[in-house]
Amino acid sequence: MPKYYPVMLDVRGRKALVIGGDAVAAEKAASLSLSGAQVTVQSDAFAPEVLALHEQQKITLHKKAYAPGDLAGAFVVVATSTHDPALTEAIWQETQQRGQLVNIVDVPARCNYIVPSILRRGQLTIAVSTEGASPSIAKRVRQQLEGLFPSAYDAYLQLASAARALLREANVPYDRRDAFFGEYFTSEVLTLLSDGEHQQATTITVDLLRKYTVSITAGDLLALWKKEV
């Protein structure tokens, strides 16, 4: 079996069509909407979870059973109605004719992409995949990782981004910048942020930056950091 090629897909402003109105469809639609896609959910009936997303103005509803031609204009297609082999095949064939990305839930042979189990911490995204062998195992691996990557990683990356901008402005060579982040990674910054000690985390980062010829006050770094939010 060929290995999947892992990518991060930019769906912002793109049209995404979810065929199916069940709770799984709601989950898929919510994830696409969160990533900035223009999501339409199409079905002849909708579960409460789907209706809730519509009430929150996160998705558009199209109350209609699938018919050939309905996929026109979609960048990404997701189908959750996998109990009907004829419907599955019709959706697959239309997406192939149109050259579209398609995921038919629980039918890996009729997908040209699969969705990993995802852990997000701000700009940090960790994707876990078993290449379709066992999504349940992928989910449990992701749950284990949640303990290793606390919610403070969001602030941790924002502060790192501010430091990176300063290092680049000071023309610090790449190898020295990499060395800085080696020290940043092993420092107490993440622990302090997890404890809510933002001022101390900023002070440690300022001290580290000075080692790499970047001089800035804790107050100025804090202000720059907040711009990253």
C-alpha positions as CSV (number, residue, x, y, z in Angstrom):
1,M,0.0,0.0,0.0
2,P,1.5,3.4,-0.9
3,K,2.3,5.8,1.9
4,Y,0.3,9.0,2.2
5,Y,2.0,12.3,1.5
6,P,1.3,14.5,4.6
7,V,0.4,18.1,3.8
8,M,-1.2,21.1,5.5
9,L,-4.1,22.3,3.3
10,D,-5.1,26.0,3.1
11,V,-8.9,26.0,2.7
12,R,-9.5,29.6,3.7
13,G,-12.2,31.1,1.5
14,R,-12.6,27.9,-0.4
15,K,-15.9,26.1,-0.9
16,A,-16.3,22.9,1.0
17,L,-19.3,20.6,0.6
18,V,-20.4,18.1,3.2
19,I,-22.9,15.5,1.9
20,G,-24.8,14.1,4.9
21,G,-26.7,15.6,7.8
22,D,-25.7,13.5,10.7
23,A,-23.6,14.2,13.8
24,V,-20.5,13.1,11.9
25,A,-21.3,15.6,9.2
26,A,-21.5,18.3,11.8
27,E,-18.1,17.4,13.1
28,K,-16.5,17.5,9.7
29,A,-18.3,20.8,8.8
30,A,-17.2,22.4,12.1
31,S,-13.6,21.5,11.5
32,L,-13.6,22.9,7.9
33,S,-15.3,26.1,9.1
34,L,-12.8,26.5,11.9
35,S,-10.1,26.5,9.2
36,G,-11.8,29.2,7.2
37,A,-13.6,27.2,4.6
38,Q,-17.0,28.3,3.2
39,V,-19.0,25.3,4.2
40,T,-22.3,24.0,2.8
41,V,-23.9,20.9,4.3
42,Q,-26.3,19.1,2.0
43,S,-28.8,16.6,3.0
44,D,-32.6,15.9,3.0
45,A,-32.5,16.0,6.9
46,F,-30.2,17.6,9.5
47,A,-29.2,16.5,13.0
48,P,-29.4,19.0,15.8
49,E,-25.6,19.4,15.7
50,V,-25.8,20.6,12.1
51,L,-28.7,22.9,12.8
52,A,-26.7,24.4,15.7
53,L,-23.8,25.2,13.4
54,H,-26.2,26.9,11.0
55,E,-27.7,29.0,13.8
56,Q,-24.2,30.1,14.7
57,Q,-23.7,31.2,11.1
58,K,-20.8,28.9,10.6
59,I,-22.3,26.9,7.7
60,T,-24.9,27.1,5.0
61,L,-27.6,24.4,4.6
62,H,-28.8,22.9,1.4
63,K,-31.8,20.7,2.1
64,K,-31.6,18.3,-0.8
65,A,-30.5,14.7,-1.4
66,Y,-27.4,14.3,-3.5
67,A,-27.8,14.2,-7.2
68,P,-25.1,14.2,-9.9
69,G,-23.9,17.7,-10.6
70,D,-24.3,18.9,-7.0
71,L,-20.5,18.9,-6.4
72,A,-19.8,21.6,-8.9
73,G,-17.6,24.4,-7.5
74,A,-16.5,22.6,-4.4
75,F,-12.8,22.5,-3.6
76,V,-13.2,19.9,-0.9
77,V,-16.0,17.3,-0.7
78,V,-16.8,15.2,2.4
79,A,-19.4,12.5,2.5
80,T,-20.8,10.9,5.6
81,S,-23.6,8.8,4.0
82,T,-21.4,5.7,3.8
83,H,-24.3,3.2,4.4
84,D,-25.3,3.4,0.7
85,P,-22.7,1.9,-1.6
86,A,-24.4,3.3,-4.7
87,L,-24.3,6.9,-3.3
88,T,-20.7,6.4,-2.3
89,E,-19.7,5.4,-5.8
90,A,-21.7,8.2,-7.4
91,I,-20.0,10.8,-5.3
92,W,-16.6,9.3,-5.9
93,Q,-17.0,9.2,-9.6
94,E,-18.2,12.8,-9.8
95,T,-15.2,14.0,-7.7
96,Q,-12.8,12.1,-9.9
97,Q,-14.3,13.7,-13.1
98,R,-14.0,17.1,-11.5
99,G,-10.5,16.6,-10.0
100,Q,-11.7,17.3,-6.5
101,L,-10.4,16.4,-3.0
102,V,-12.8,13.9,-1.5
103,N,-13.1,12.1,1.8
104,I,-15.9,9.5,2.1
105,V,-16.0,8.7,5.8
106,D,-15.0,5.1,6.7
107,V,-14.4,4.2,3.0
108,P,-10.7,4.7,2.5
109,A,-10.7,3.1,-0.9
110,R,-12.9,6.0,-2.0
111,C,-10.9,8.9,-0.6
112,N,-8.0,10.7,-2.1
113,Y,-7.2,12.3,1.2
114,I,-7.7,11.3,4.8
115,V,-8.0,13.4,7.9
116,P,-5.7,12.7,10.8
117,S,-6.4,13.1,14.5
118,I,-5.4,16.7,15.3
119,L,-4.1,18.4,18.4
120,R,-4.0,22.2,18.2
121,R,-2.2,24.6,20.5
122,G,-2.5,28.0,18.8
123,Q,-0.1,27.9,15.8
124,L,1.2,24.4,16.8
125,T,-0.7,21.7,15.0
126,I,0.2,18.0,15.6
127,A,-1.4,15.5,13.3
128,V,-1.5,11.8,14.1
129,S,-2.4,9.3,11.4
130,T,-2.4,5.5,11.1
131,E,-3.0,5.9,7.3
132,G,-6.6,4.7,7.8
133,A,-5.6,1.5,9.6
134,S,-7.1,2.5,13.0
135,P,-8.5,6.0,13.5
136,S,-9.4,5.1,17.1
137,I,-5.7,4.3,17.8
138,A,-4.7,7.6,16.2
139,K,-7.2,9.4,18.5
140,R,-5.7,7.8,21.6
141,V,-2.2,8.7,20.6
142,R,-3.3,12.3,20.2
143,Q,-4.9,12.2,23.6
144,Q,-1.6,11.1,25.1
145,L,0.1,14.0,23.4
146,E,-2.3,16.4,25.0
147,G,-0.5,15.9,28.3
148,L,2.9,16.6,26.7
149,F,1.8,19.8,25.0
150,P,-0.2,21.9,27.4
151,S,-2.5,24.8,26.4
152,A,0.3,27.2,27.3
153,Y,2.0,26.2,24.0
154,D,-0.1,28.9,22.3
155,A,1.6,31.7,24.3
156,Y,4.9,29.9,24.1
157,L,4.9,30.1,20.3
158,Q,3.7,33.7,20.3
159,L,6.7,34.7,22.5
160,A,9.0,32.6,20.3
161,S,7.7,34.3,17.2
162,A,8.4,37.7,18.7
163,A,11.9,36.6,19.6
164,R,12.5,35.3,16.1
165,A,11.5,38.6,14.6
166,L,14.0,40.4,16.8
167,L,16.8,37.9,15.9
168,R,16.1,38.4,12.2
169,E,16.1,42.2,12.5
170,A,19.5,42.0,14.2
171,N,20.8,39.9,11.4
172,V,21.7,37.0,13.7
173,P,22.8,34.1,11.4
174,Y,20.6,31.1,11.0
175,D,22.8,28.7,13.0
176,R,22.9,31.2,15.9
177,R,19.1,31.6,15.8
178,D,18.7,27.8,15.9
179,A,21.0,27.7,18.9
180,F,18.9,30.4,20.6
181,F,15.8,28.3,20.1
182,G,17.6,25.2,21.4
183,E,18.1,27.1,24.7
184,Y,14.6,28.6,24.6
185,F,13.2,25.1,24.2
186,T,15.1,23.7,27.2
187,S,14.5,26.8,29.4
188,E,11.7,27.2,32.0
189,V,9.7,29.5,29.7
190,L,7.0,26.9,29.0
191,T,6.6,25.9,32.6
192,L,6.3,29.6,33.7
193,L,3.7,30.3,31.1
194,S,1.8,27.2,32.2
195,D,1.8,28.7,35.7
196,G,0.7,32.1,34.5
197,E,4.0,33.7,35.2
198,H,4.2,35.7,32.0
199,Q,6.5,38.4,33.4
200,Q,9.1,35.9,34.5
201,A,8.9,34.0,31.1
202,T,9.5,37.3,29.4
203,T,12.5,38.1,31.6
204,I,14.1,34.8,30.8
205,T,13.6,35.3,27.1
206,V,15.1,38.8,27.3
207,D,18.2,37.3,29.1
208,L,18.5,34.7,26.4
209,L,18.2,37.3,23.6
210,R,21.1,39.3,25.2
211,K,23.3,36.2,24.8
212,Y,22.7,36.5,21.1
213,T,23.4,40.2,20.8
214,V,19.8,41.3,20.9
215,S,19.1,44.0,23.5
216,I,15.5,44.7,24.5
217,T,13.6,45.5,27.7
218,A,11.1,43.1,29.2
219,G,8.4,45.6,28.7
220,D,9.2,46.1,25.0
221,L,9.3,42.4,24.4
222,L,6.0,41.9,26.3
223,A,4.4,44.6,24.0
224,L,5.9,42.9,20.9
225,W,4.7,39.5,22.1
226,K,1.1,40.8,22.6
227,K,1.1,41.9,18.9
228,E,1.6,38.2,18.0
229,V,-1.7,37.3,19.7
